Amino acid sequence: MEQFLEAIQAGASGDEIANIPIPESYRAAFVKRDEAEMFEGVESWDKDPRKSIHVDEVATPELAPDEVYIAVMASSINFNTVWTSIFEPLSTFNFLDRVARQSEIHARHKRDEHIIGSDASAVVLRVGAAVRNWKPGDRVTLHCNYVDDQDPSGHNDSMLSTSQFIWGYETNFGGLADLSIVKANQLMPKPTHLTWEEAAVNALCNSTSYRMLVSEHGARMKQGDSVLVWGATGGIGVPPPFRTNCTAYPPMPPVAPQMSTLSPCFIRAPLSETSIR
């Protein structure tokens, strides 16, 4: 992967990147199947991800026709990464085994290691035979919605698809690695004004908040609406005020002391905006 990194930093063309061979293995962060019960009997707060997450070389998987190889330039940690690392609420190897049952090519996901991470910014290295809109050298950011675009159950709302999974959590080959494989429909152009790190931290949490508040499949928040955000903190809670460019009102007192960290607040869409997109 060093050869790819040097080429990218030197501004190599897409053709030059396409001529660099894909390595047989790459460095990644992962948990192990045979350690899934290592924290049995241990309280959640005492489970230490430093004991369960390993960083080492893993074998490079085969590329499916609708997938791309990417060189990961930056990634981030989400709650699902933490859950994976402490094997709660259940071992994610159950998810990988479920994915593997879908088809012969999906069987790649059933491994003895689960490569974690559900966010990334990256450079495309190779594209599968069915990929039309992306090419080696493209700078991209990714969303984590891993879905079969040929499954009619997801045509109206991909989150309701029977084949929908969260990349790097319910599937393998996540973003906390030097290389990853993702479906082409997970790719979005990297905003040119953002650093690699900035581009790698927005997709999962921001898109979740957008879906819940603004989208046709959520609350359809519009001009002048007031919304109670219960838990205006953390990855999902922070984006709503910024997403709607709204005013945050004083926190409403929680109903119980143990809920005081949830920081509820009222937000209102600005009347000066003609629409929220």
Residue pairs with C-beta under 8 A, 6 or more apart in sequence:
1 23
1 26
1 27
1 71
1 178
1 179
3 20
4 17
4 20
4 71
4 123
4 125
5 71
7 16
7 17
7 20
8 17
8 71
8 73
8 123
12 137
13 137
14 135
14 136
14 137
14 138
15 136
15 137
16 137
17 123
17 125
17 136
17 137
18 125
18 126
18 135
18 136
18 137
20 125
22 60
22 69
22 125
22 126
22 179
23 60
23 179
24 59
24 60
25 57
25 58
25 59
25 60
26 57
26 58
26 60
26 177
26 178
26 179
27 55
27 56
27 57
27 58
27 177
27 178
28 55
28 56
28 57
28 58
28 113
28 115
28 176
28 177
28 178
28 179
29 53
29 54
29 55
29 115
29 116
29 117
29 176
29 177
30 53
30 54
30 55
30 56
30 58
30 113
30 114
30 115
30 116
31 52
31 53
31 54
31 84
31 85
31 87
31 92
31 113
31 114
31 116
32 52
32 54
32 112
32 113
33 93
33 111
33 112
33 113
33 114
34 112
35 52
36 87
36 91
36 93
37 87
38 51
38 52
38 87
39 47
39 52
39 86
39 87
44 86
44 88
47 85
47 86
47 87
47 88
49 82
49 85
49 86
52 85
52 86
52 87
53 85
53 116
54 113
58 113
58 115
58 177
60 179
61 108
61 172
61 173
61 181
62 105
62 108
63 69
63 126
63 128
63 181
64 105
64 128
64 181
65 128
65 129
65 130
65 131
66 128
66 130
66 131
66 149
66 183
66 184
66 185
67 128
67 131
67 181
67 182
67 183
67 184
68 124
68 125
68 126
68 127
68 128
68 131
68 134
68 181
68 182
68 184
68 187
69 124
69 125
69 126
69 179
69 180
69 181
70 120
70 122
70 123
70 124
70 125
70 140
70 142
70 179
70 180
70 181
70 182
71 122
71 123
71 125
71 178
71 179
72 120
72 121
72 122
72 175
72 176
72 177
72 178
72 179
72 180
73 120
73 121
73 122
73 123
73 196
73 200
74 120
74 121
74 195
74 196
74 197
74 199
74 200
75 117
75 119
75 120
75 121
75 175
75 176
75 177
75 200
76 117
76 119
76 120
76 175
76 200
76 201
77 117
77 176
78 118
78 119
78 204
78 205
78 235
79 234
79 235
80 118
80 166
80 168
80 169
81 116
81 117
81 118
81 168
81 169
81 176
83 89
83 92
83 169
84 92
84 114
84 116
84 169
85 116
92 114
92 169
92 170
93 114
95 165
95 169
95 170
95 171
96 109
96 110
96 111
96 114
96 170
96 171
96 172
97 110
98 170
99 106
99 109
99 110
99 165
99 170
99 171
99 172
100 106
100 107
100 108
100 109
100 110
102 163
108 172
109 171
109 172
109 173
110 172
111 172
114 172
114 174
115 168
115 172
115 173
115 174
115 176
115 177
115 180
116 168
116 169
116 174
116 176
117 168
117 174
117 175
117 176
117 177
117 180
118 144
118 166
118 167
118 168
118 169
118 174
118 175
118 204
119 142
119 144
119 175
119 200
119 201
119 202
119 203
119 204
120 141
120 142
120 175
120 180
120 200
121 139
121 140
121 141
121 142
121 190
121 194
121 196
121 197
121 199
121 200
122 139
122 140
122 141
122 142
122 175
122 180
123 137
123 138
123 139
123 140
124 134
124 135
124 136
124 137
124 138
124 140
124 187
125 136
125 179
126 136
127 134
127 135
127 136
127 184
128 184
130 184
131 184
132 184
133 184
134 140
134 184
134 187
138 187
138 189
139 189
139 190
140 187
140 188
140 189
140 190
141 187
141 188
141 189
141 190
141 191
141 199
141 200
141 202
141 203
142 167
142 175
142 182
142 186
142 187
142 188
142 203
143 186
143 188
143 203
143 204
143 207
144 166
144 167
144 168
144 169
144 186
144 203
144 204
145 158
145 159
145 164
145 166
145 167
145 186
145 207
146 164
146 165
146 166
146 167
146 170
146 171
146 182
146 183
146 186
147 154
147 158
147 161
147 163
147 164
147 165
147 183
147 185
148 154
148 161
148 163
149 183
149 185
151 161
151 162
151 163
153 160
153 161
153 162
153 163
154 160
154 161
154 162
154 163
154 164
157 217
158 164
159 211
159 217
165 171
167 174
167 175
167 182
167 183
167 186
168 174
168 175
168 176
173 180
173 181
173 182
174 180
175 200
188 203
190 196
190 199
191 199
204 235
205 235
205 236
205 238
205 239
206 239
206 243
208 236
209 236
209 237
209 239
209 240
209 243
210 218
210 239
210 243
211 217
211 218
212 218
212 219
213 219
213 221
213 227
213 240
213 243
213 244
214 220
214 221
214 243
214 244
214 276
214 277
219 227
221 227
221 244
221 269
221 276
222 269
222 275
222 276
223 269
223 270
223 271
223 273
223 274
223 275
223 276
224 268
224 269
224 271
225 268
225 269
226 266
226 267
226 268
227 240
227 244
227 266
227 267
227 268
227 269
228 252
228 264
228 265
228 266
229 237
229 240
229 241
229 264
229 265
229 266
229 267
230 262
230 264
231 237
231 262
231 263
231 264
232 238
232 240
232 241
232 248
232 251
232 262
232 263
232 264
232 265
232 267
233 261
233 262
233 263
237 263
240 246
240 267
241 248
241 265
241 267
244 267
244 269
244 270
244 276
245 269
245 270
245 273
246 267
246 268
246 269
246 270
247 267
247 268
247 270
248 265
248 266
248 267
249 265
249 266
249 267
249 268
250 265
251 263
251 264
251 265
252 264
252 265
252 266
254 260
254 262
254 264
269 276
